[in-house]
Each structure stands twice: as structure tokens, then as C-alpha cells.
């Protein structure tokens, strides 16, 4: 047997030129030896490992569809005998198949335990010692393979991620030390993991000596208290200082200071920070920089357009540029002027730079990417991307983010949302990122409020088709949701503040404002055009008296301190992506929150048609499935969303009309919608010409 064909004995030694049955027998033997390790790896990691084994060990005629079904079923298995029985079922199915393939045979398995909120064997509950112990029965004879280094990287990063929770840090560190000192013989993979972790731990422990002299190494929280950098911030800055990297930590864990720590560790003199405009205008980034670096110079937005603009020599300089400004004509000139000086780039809320359509990427994306391409032709530059949600819609969007920060092409991952592509993207993402899923001490309570209504819409069918989602959302708000919202506000204690979120602003925010005013409930705004609710320069009225914040998508990104005042976020008009939904909840469910967080989703049902469920929530759940596979490695439950045209939706709403029980739509609303309808028809006529 050639040396290169010797591989991972965890799955047992695999002899080349064996068939499908031999593959599954080896998997079964591996389960008997090391079930816990199989369960530790995520679904995506396990599938990637199996696929690599099949390819590199030359197994013949292994049905990959059956492998994927096994991974899916194995996720619900809690004990080794159940897993072994599952493989027995597969072997039996193969034997009964004419050509040794079991495409149509249903795999039977024992019933898994009832699902709980905690994931079994999740990386949040596995200690470093358990990780090291699970490697005990693994032996790679030939280490220098891609799979070897992938597993090595996963285990070391898994050890770090399990240490991020300060409550268990001391106990886990004592466990690692005890394992290192134990006389028990360690195999090759254990020795390799320990060596890399020791080197990295030594580096992290000596970071205080490696930071630049002007770096305070302190974090100032919302109450003005100075805190030490967290282990998460130190470890990610270590990785990010070595090359392009993505911090996937949950909202509110301090990714801002991860970026500033990396700036110091890399000794970057001229840092470009691209972020939402709200974080520039509110001074949030500027305050963090000046609290962290002594004598730092901060430039913002269009400063570079001044004729005599120059970065100050001998000073650590930061340039804050919003996505909006980068998209304008001035953005092109700004990036061109500062390009030669920039030596580090931070992209905050990095999901904004996704490529949705490769033929028409955003101007901001094109300009930043062109700048990085020109820089990389002459010198190395590191890019740190900060985002808790790197998968807004598709695998292609996640790939586009990774390609931007790394400067590499990942052609093996196509834009198609298949299991194989999602798994391949998960593996590549883990190579360039770390994930910190923080466990907060407060509860997250989610509730759905059904809002049924029967309306006479038969005479307005043509109008509904033209006004689209915006018009129907307005009808759903006025006729179905508003009474329920007011009722829910009445039930909520008067000392509790509430955020009412809607994706659309036109015809939505003004309706909410009018009804709240009529009921004598104080309110303020935070939308794309009105910021007085949270902007300190405009009084931050939500923090200083107003009970309700009427908010649009602008509230979803980067804002802090809301959790100090509010624990209620109600979704009146739903976002289109899982990413935005999580970002919204993350405004209040984050570090500093001391109360139970209440998330209420108002769901309209018009003439019996579940409008919000079918049009919005089902799409969000499909995108959540993509996100969970790419980020957490969970096998996707739903790959294809609801295929329903807008015409089909309108037909379903109108056909459900009940003449006797239906009521006429609000006259004022119908006038507004009729105006929108005329505008749409006028545009259509112009486009035909």
C-alpha cells in the first residue's frame, strides 16, 4: 500500500478500490470506536470529511445522495447504538437494491430524543479536554493532506471558542494543563493540536508586549467604565493580523475593539474603516478610537476631498467612510486619493458588500474591490470584516464576501444553493473566520400575534397587482394589525419602551404615528431620513422620554445603547432576510441587557390567506437554512422556498373574499393606494413607449 493511501484510522484504514458496502462498514466501525467525535463535528464538516474520504480513498460507486441522507438522519441520533443501527439499515437497503444503490429505499431509524433548545454536542458545550480526549482514537499516518490541516484548524479554533465564556475559562484552562502533563501517550493529531494551541496561547498571553505604545489595551463600555480586552477580542486580532479574516461573533460582544486591537497588533498607521453612515454621524467609531488610542487622528467622510489633504506624519490615522459616501461620485475620488497610504482595512457590517447580481454589483463594492486589487498588486494588505450574519440570501453572496477579504477566488463554490455548495462554503468560511456565540444571562421570548381580517377586495384586484408588496403591507397594517398593536401596547407596562419595526416606510410609519398620537402615546423616529429617536445630536428622544420608537431598516446595524433602555422589539412589517431579522433582535438582545427580551411578530391573514407567513416568513426560514449551514454547519432543512408569483398571491387573497363577513377597506387608505396605482400605470405606459 502506498504511503499516500494511508489515511485517517478514525474511519479505519481504507483499502483502495473498495465498493459502497465497504465504505459503510468502515463508517460503522468508526462509530463504534469514536461516536462522540462524529457527533462533535457539524453536519457540514462530517459530510465534507466523508466526501473527501470517498474521493481520496478511491471508493467505487458510493451513492452521495445516500451519504447526504445519512448525515441528515444522523443529526437526530443521540447514542452510538442508534448510529450503528442507522448504518445497518443502509447496508440492508444496499443489499436489497438491484445495482447496490438505495435511492428509493426509506431509511428507518430509532426515534431521537425530543429536541431541546440546546444543540447536542454543540461547540458551546464541549470543553477543550473533551475535544482532546475525543481525538484519542484518531491517527493520521500521512499528515500532509488538506483534510488533516482542516481538522487541525477546526479543533484548535474549537478549543479557543470554548474558552471565550469567562464563566468556564479557569476550569477549562486547568483541564488543558492537566491533559498536557498526563503521562498517557498522545497520538499524532493530539500532539499537533497541542503544539499549535500552545504556540497561539503563548502569543495571546504576551499580546500586552506586542501592542503599540499608543494603545491603551482598555475598552470603555456604555457606562464609561474601563474594561480589559476579552479573550475573544485578543484571539481574533491574532488571527486577523496574519491575513484576511472575518469576525462572526454575535452582536454586542465588542467587534469594534477587535478591529482596534488588530490595528495596534499590526501596527497599522493608516486604517480605513468602512461602516454604516449612522456610526459615523453618531460618533460611535470616533469615540471608540479616541478612547483606545492616544493622540489618534480621525478623518471622516469627505475630508480627503480638501485640496491640501494629507495624512498627518508620525500619527496613527483612521479614515471613517460610510457605505453611502463610498457609493457616491465623491467616494471614488476619496478612495483614489487615500489608496496609496492605507495599510489596513476594516469593514463593519460587512454583509452590505455582498454581490447579489454578478452583472450589477453595487458601486460601493466595485470601488472598494478595485482599490484592494490595485493595492494587492504592489503589497500585502489585511482586511478584517465584522459581521454576525455573513449569509443574507445565498451561498454566492457569502462567497463574494470571503473573496473580497481574502483576495482569492473560490471557484469550487458556485452560486447554486445546493447541499454540496453550502457545505463547501462552510468549510472555506471556517478557514477565514471565528464564531463566538455568546450565551446571555437574560431570556429571549418570541411570540406571534395572529391578525386575521376579511376585506372586500374583488373590485381592486388590478390595483393590488400594481401596488405590490408595499400596498398590501399598508392594507395589512391599517385593517389587520393596527388594532392588535394598540391592544398589545395597552397590555405592556407603561414604564417599558417599545420598538415598532417596519421594512417599508412609505404609508407605514405615518399610519403608526397617527394612531399613536390619537391614543396619546409618545413616539419618535429612527428611519433613513429621520434620526431624532437615537441620534445624540438630535436629542436621542427615545432615550429621553418617548415611549415608542418607529424604526425602519436603519436601526438594524451597528447601533449600541438601545439595550440599556428597551427590551421590546415588535415586527410590524417584516424584513426580507434572516440576516436583517437577527440584526434587529441583536439591537436589544446583547451585552448590557438586564431584562427578558420580548420579540413579537404580527402576522396578517387576509381573507384566509396567510399573507405574512407565505410571503415573508417562509422566505426568511429558507434563508435561515442557508445561513445555518454555511455559518454553523447544520444540515439544511429547506433548500427551496415557496414558488408563488405575485399574481398567484393576489388571486388567493381575492378568491378568499367572503361577501357577508367582509368589510370595505378604509377610504383614506384606498385613496392613497389609488394614487400609487395611477403612478405605476403611468410608468408602465412610458416604459412601453
N, C-alpha and C positions, 0 to 999 in steps of 0.2 A: 504493500500500500504506500503510495507516495506521501511525502510529508505534508504537502498542502491539502491532501484529502482528509487528514486527521483534523478533527474539529472539536466541537464542544461536547464533552462527555456528559453534560447535564441532560442532553437529549439522547444520550448513549452514543457510542461510536457508530457512525452510519457508513455502511459499505456502498461504494458507487454502484450504479446500475441496478438498484433495487426498485421494487414497484410500490404501488399505492398502499397495499396491505402492510408491507414492511415499514413504511413511514408511520402509519398509525400505531403499529406495535411498538415502535420506538418512542412515540409520544406517550403511550400508555405506561411504558417503563419509566419514563421521565416523571410522570405524575406520581408514581409510587415512591420514587426517590425524593422528590422535591416539590410537592404540591404547593407549599407556601410561596415559593419563589414564582411559580406560574401565576398564582393569584396576585402577587405583588405587582407584576408588570401590568401596565394598562392593556386594554383590548388591542389598541393600535400597535403597541410595542410587541405584543405576543404574535399578532398577525404578521408584522414585519419580520420577526425572527423566523417564523415558520416558512414564509416565502423565500427568505434568504437561504435557509437550510435546503429547501427543495431545489433551488437553483444551483447552489454550490456543491451539493452532495449528489447531484445527478439522479434524483428520484424520477422514475418514469411514470407517466400517466396519472399524476396526482391531480385530482379534481380540485381546483382552487375554490370553486363555489362551495364545495363541501367543507373545505378548511374555514371559510368565512362563516358558514353556518355553525361550525363547531365553536368558533370564537364567540359568536353571538350567544349560543346556548351556555357556554362555559362561564359567562359573566354572572349567571344566576346560580352557579354551583357554589356551595359553601364548604363541602367536605371532600376529602380525597376519594372515598369510595364512590361518591356521586360522579366525580370526574372520570374515574376509571370505567364506571358503568356507561357513561356517555360514549366513551371510545368503543366499548363493547357493542353498543347499538350501531355505531358507524361501521365497525368491522362486519357486523351481521348484515347491514344494508349493502355493503360492497359485495359480500359473498352471494347475496340473492340477485344482484344485478347481472344482466346478461354480459355486459362488457366491463364489469368491475367498477362501474360508476353508479352513483346513487343520487342522481339529480332529482328524481321524483319521489324518493322514499322519505317519509316523515321521520325525523329523529325523535325518539321518545326519550324522556329523561325523568329523573325523580324530581319531585316538586321542591323548588328552592324555598328558603325561609321567606317570610313576608319582608318586603322592602322596608327599610327604616330610612330616616333622614340622613344617617351617616353612611358613607360608602364603605363597603367591606374592603379591608386591607388598603385603604387609601393612603397616600403618602403622608397625609396629615396625622395618621395614627401609627405609622411604622417608625420605630426608633432606629438610630444608626446601628445599634448592636444587633437588632433583628435582621437588618439588611446584611450585615457582615456574616451573621450566622447562616442565613439562607444561602449564601454563596459557598457554604462548606462542601457541598456535593458537586460543585461545578469545577471542571478542569478543562481549560483550553490548552491543547498540546501546541498548536500553532497560534501564537498570539497576534501576529501582524496581519490581521484582517479587519475589514471595515466593521463587521459585526462586533468583533472584540472591543474596538475602541468606542463604538456606540454604547454597548452595555457598560463599559467602564465609566463613560461620561454620565450615563443615566444614574448609576449607583452613587457616584461621588456627589452629583448635584442633589440626589435624593437625600443624602446624609445632611447636606447643608440646609435643605428646605425643612427637614425635620428639626433642625436646631433653631430655626427662626423664632419659634414661640418661646418667649423668655421664661414662661412658667416651667418648662421642662428642660431648659438649657443645661443647668448644673448637673441634673441627674443623667442626662444623655451624654454629657462630656465625661462623667465618671465611668459610664459604661464603655465608652470608646477606649479610654485609658486602660481599663481592666482587660478588655479584649486584646489590646496590643501587648500587654505584659503576660498574658496567659501562655503557658507552655505548649498548648495544643498546636499541632502542626497546621500551618496555613497553606492553602493551595495557591496557585499562581495568580488567579484573579483576585483573591483576598489580599495578597501581598501587593499587587499593582494598585488596588483601590486604596489601601492604607498608605502607600508611598505618596500617591498623588494628593490624598487628603492631608497628610502631614505637611507636605510642601505648601499647600494652599493655606492651611491653618497657621503655619509659621508666618507666612506672608501677611495674613489678616491681623495676626497678633502684633506685628511690627508696623502696621499701617501708620501709626502715630509718628513714626520716624520718617516715613516716606512722603507724607503730605507736605505741600509747600508751606513756607513760613507764614504766609499771609492768611492761611486757612484756619479758622477758629476751632474746627472739629466739633462744633456745637450746633444744635438745632433749636430754634426758638419756636415754641408752639403758639397756639391762638391766644393763650393767656399771658404771653410774654415770658414764660419760664424757659430756661436754657436746659436742654437735654443732650445726652451723648448720642452719637450716631448709633443706629441699631445695627445688629449683625447683618440683617438683610441689606441695608444700605452699603455696608462695607464690602460684603461678598460680591454684590452685583457690580460695584465700582471696580473691584479687582478684575472681574471678567471683562467689563466694558473698556477698561484701559488697555486691553490687549487686542481689541478689534471691534468690528461692528457687533452690537448687542441690543437685545430688547428686554426691558424690564416689564414683565407681565403681572406684577403684583396688583392685588386688589386696590380699589380706590381708597384713598385716605391713609395709606401706610407710609407715605413720605417719599414718593418717587422723585420729587423736586430735589431733595437733599442727596439722593442717589446720584443725580446728574451733577450737582455741585461738588460732591465728593470725588467723582470721576474727573472733573475738571482739574481739581487740585492734584490728584494722584498722577494724572497725565501731564501735569504742569502746562496745561494749555493756556497760552497767553491771549488768544483771541477766539472767543467762543460765540458761535451763532446759535441762538435759541429761537426756534420756530414754534409758535403756540397760538391758541385762540386769542382774538383781539381783547376779549374780556379780561384775560390775565395780564395783558399789557396795560390796559386803561385803568384797571383797579390797583395797579402797582404791586400785585402779589409776587410776581417773579422778581421785580426790582428789590422789594423789601427782603426777600429770601437771600438774594445775592449780597446785599449790603450788610445783612446780619451775619453772614457766613464768611465773607472775605473783607479783610481790612484794606481800605483805600481802593476798592474796585471801582472801575469806571463803567457806567451803564449807558448805552446808546439805545434809542428806541425808534422804531418805525422809519421816518423819512430823514433822520439826522444825516445819513450818508449822502443825501442829495445836495447838501450845502456845498458851495463851491470850494471852501477851504477845509473840507472834512478830512481828518486824518486820525487814525487810532493813536492814542497817547503812547509815546515810547516809555518803556520801563514800567508800565502799569498793566495790571490784569484787566482786560476789557471784555465786556459782554455786549452783544448786539441782539436786542429783542425785536423780532419781526413777526407780525401776525400773518395768518394764512390769507386774510383779506388783502393786506397790503402787498404780499408776495404775488397775489393774483393780478393786481393792477399793473398798469404800464410802468409805474414808478418802481414796482418790485423788481422788474427785470434790470433796471438801472442800478438799484441798490445792490443786488446780488453780484452784478458785474463789477461794481466798484470795490466791494469788500472781499471778493473771492480770493485774491492772492494773499490776504492776511489771515484768513480763517484757518485754524488748526484743530478745531473740534466742533462737531455739530450735535445739538440736542433737538429732538423732535418730540414735542409734548402733544399728547392726544394724537399719536401717530396714525391712528386709523383714518384720519382725514386725508392722508396721502395715498389711499388705495387707488388702484386703477380699476374702474368698473367696466369701462369700454376701452379696449386697447387702441381702437381707431380714434377715440376722442378723450384722451386723459385730460385731467384738469390742468389749467395753466400753471397753478402753483406747483403741482407735481412735476410737470415738464421743466420748469425753471430750476427747481431745486436739484432735480436729477441731472440736468445739463451742467449745473455748477459742480456737482460731485464728480461727474465724468471728467471734466476738464482738470479738476484738482488731482484726481487719481492717476492721470496720465503722467504727472510730474512728481507726486509724492503721496505718501500714505496719509489718510485721514480717517479717524474713527467717528462713527455715528452711533449715538445712543437714542433709541426710540422708547418712549414711555407710553404705554397703553395697557389697560386692563382687558381690552376687548379687541384683539387684532383680526377678528373674522366678522366684518359687518354683514356680508351677504354670501360670498362664495369662496371656494378654495383659491380661485385665481386672484382675488383681492388680497388674501393672506400672502400668497406667493409674491405679489408685487411689492408688499411692504418689506419682506425679507430680502428681496433682490436689491432694494434701494439701500438698506443699511449695510449689506454685505458687499455690494458691488459685484455679485456673482449672478449667473443665470442658472435657474433650476428647471431645465427643460424636461426633466423626467416627470414633472408635475404639470399636467395640463389643466385647462380651465373647467373641465367637466367634473361635476360633484359626485364622483364615484367613490366607493369604499377604498379602492386602491389609491386614488389621488389624495383622499383625506388622510389616509394612513401615512403615505409618503410625505405629505406636508407636515404632519405631526412630528415625524422623525427629524426632518430638516429644521423645524422650528425649535425643537428641544436642543439642537446643537448650538443655536444662537440666542438662547433665552433662559431665564429662570422665572419660576412661578411661585408667588407667595400668597397662599390662600389663608388669609387671617381669620381666626375664629374670634368674633366679637362677643363680649360678655352680655349683650342685650339680645332680645328675641326679635326675629323678623316675622311679622304676622301678615299674611296675604289674604285678601277677601275679595270675592266677586259679588257685585250687585247687579242683578238682572233688571233690565229696563224695557219691558215689553210695551208696544203701542200698536194700535190698529188705525191706519190712516187711509183716506180716500185719495189715491194717487193715480188712478187709472187715466184721468184726463191730463196728467202731467208726465206721461211716460217719455215723450220726446225730450222734454226739458231735463228729466233725470239723467237720460243718456248723455246729454251735452254738459251738464254741470259737474258730472263725475263724482269722485270721492269727496271733494270739498263740499259740494252742495248737499250730498247725502249725509255727511257728517254734521252739517248745520241742522238738517231736519232731525237727525237723531238726538242732537243736543237739546234743541228747543222743545221738541214734542215728547221725547222719552226720558232723557237723562236729567234735565234741569230740576224737575220736582224731586227726584231721588237724591240729587246732590244737596239740595236745600234741606231735605229731611235728615240726611246724614250729618250735615253741619250742625243742625239743631241737637242731634244726639251727642255730638262731641263736646267735651267740657270747654267752656269759654276761654280758659287760660291756655288752651292748646292751639298752636298755629298750624295752618294747613297750606300745602302747595297744590294748586289745581293745574295740572299739565294738559296741554293740547298740542298736537303736532302742527295743526293748521292754526293760523292767527286770524285771517280774514273771516268775518262772520261768526267767530267763535269767542274770542277774547272780549269783544264788545258786548255780546249777549250775556256772558258770565258777569261782566262788570255791572251791567244794567240791573240784573236780578239781585246781585249782592247789595247794590246801592238801595234798591227798593226795599230790601229786608233789613237795612240798617247795619250791614256787616262791613267792617272796614277792610279795604283791599289795596293792593299796589301791584306793580308790574315788573316782570323781567322777561322781555322779548327781544327780538332783533333790533327794534327801534326804541324801545322804552326800557331803561335800566334802573329807574329810581328805586326799585324794590331792594336791590342788593349792592348797588354802586355807592361806596362811601362818599364819593364826591357829590352825589345827588341826594344824600341823606340816608341811604340804606333804610328805607321806610319799613321794610319787613322786620328788621331787627329793632326798630324803634317805634312800635305801636301798631302797625297794620296787622290784622289777624290772618288774612288770606293773601297768598302770592299767586297771581295769574301768570303762568310761565309757559314759554314755548321751548323749542329745542336748545335755545341759548343757555338754559340753566343746566344742561346735561354735562357740560365739560369744564373740568378744571377748578370749579368754584369750591371754596372751603368756608368754614364757619357756619354754614346753614345748620349743621348737625347740633350746634350749640343752642339753637333756638327752636328747632322744629323736628318732629318725629312722624309727621303725617304727609305722605305723598299720594295724591289721588290722580289716577289716569282717566281723564275725561275723553280726550281724543288720543288714540294710541299711536306710538311710533311705528315705523315700518320695519325696524330691525331689532333683533335681540340685543345687539350691541348698545343701542340707544336706551333701551329699557333698563339694562343693567347699569349704565352710566347714570341714569336718572335716580334709581334706587340708591346708588352709591353716593349721592349728594347728602343723604341723611343717615344711611347705614354705613358708618365709617368710624374711625378713631375719634373719640371725644363724645360720641353719642351715649347718653346715660338712660334713655327711656326705650321702651318697646317701640320698634318702628312699625307703623301701620301702612300697608300698601293696599289701596282699594282700587279695583278695576271696574269701571262702569261699562256694562255690556248691553248694547241696544239690540232689541229684536223687533224688526219692523214687519208687520203683517205676518208674523210667524216665522219670518226668515231671520236666522241668527247672523245679523249683519256684521257686527264686530268680530264674532268668533270666526266666521268663514273668510272675511276679507282681511282682517288684521292678525288675529291671534294665531290662526293656523300657519300663516306665513312666518310669524315670529318663531313659532315652535320648530318649523323646518330649518330656519337659520340657526336656531339654538342647537339643533342636532349637528350642523356643520361645525359650529363653534366648539362644542363639547368634544368632538372627535379630534379636531386639529389642536386644541389647546390642552385638553385633559386626556385624550386618548380613549374616550368612551366610544364603544361601537355605536354607529348611527342607527337610531330607531326609525328615522324618517328621512329619506333621501329626496323624495319628490313631493312638492307641495300641491295644494289644491289647484287644479287646472280649470278655472272658471272665468270666462270673459266678462267684461263689464256689462255687456248686453244680457248675458245669462243672469247676472245678479239683479239687474233692473227687472227683467221678466219675472224672476222669482218673487221679488218684492211686490210687484203689481198683481201677479196672479194670486197672491195670498190675501188680497183685499176682501174684507167681509163687509158687505154693504150696511147691514143693520148696526153692527158694533163699531164701525169705523167713523172717525170724525174728520172734519175738514182741517187741513193744515193751516197754521197761524197765518193770517192775512199779511201781516208785515213781512214775515219770512218769505212768503210766496212772491211778494213784490221785489224783494232783494234778489231772489233766485231768478225771477223773470228777467231782471236787468242783466244778470250774469249770462242767462240763456241768449239774450239778444246779442251780447258782445261776442259770445262763442260763435253764433251763427254768422255774424258779420266777418269774423276771422276766417271761417270756413269758405265763405263766398270769395274773399280776397285770395285765399290760397288756390282756389280752383282757377282763378283768372291768371 
